[in-house]
């Protein structure tokens, strides 16, 4: 079997752009997932590959997975050098799977109808925090994570790897928070905003409603005034010496408290 070796090949260029460019992912309706473990997890969660690239080394090392994928969408073989060229990781594994976008923004009503615990992200900036929050939401059984359009793209490799595959299990919705909060309130949700303000209600004393959504703001500027004004209650996490908490850490604490109510 002859492998593609040219960087100018249109398939290679397509995959490289999908990995690096949010705009390309949006236009094509797909993204590229790298690596064996995450690819297996995606398929186990019901995601169907649209296409795939394997190096010869990856085909041999993961022969059972290769056979499973080739029966679904076929596989293009590439050289190891091209695997490194396409990848955005330091140690590429030679497996690249093209999948349809996983964002569920088209179906927020259906998700919210059956939900009780939702995380709202307002202008988050760090891809590591984004992935961590999604992973934590999965661990604590949150029903969905809704994020504003200026948050990191959940289809980027850094977010997916940071989530450790939780992006495939948590319902993720990209939406203007003003609109989603309106929809949540129509469905009897109580909206909490987490800010560093000792005039707010101390976390631990606050009792969460049966249907609760918490807004977590950006690492630098926090929750926007517009979204803060839409909250039903303002809460804060008491801390002693540090000026603030990492957004991922703060989200984990808040989610833990939600599970106790």
Secondary structure, 3 states (H helix, E strand, C coil): CCCECCCCCHHHHHHHHHHHCHHHHHHHCEEEEECHHHHHHHHHCCCCEEEEEEEHHHHHHCHHHHHHHHCCCCCEEECHHHHHHHCCCCCCCCEEEEEECCCCHHHHHHHHHCCCEEEEEECCCCHHHHHHHHHHHHHCCCCEEEECCCCCCCCCHHHHHHHCCHHHCCEEEECCHHHHHHHHHHCCCEEEEECCCCCCEECCCCCCCCCEEEEEEECCCECCHHHHHCCCEEEECCCCCCCCCCHHHHHHHHHHHHHHC
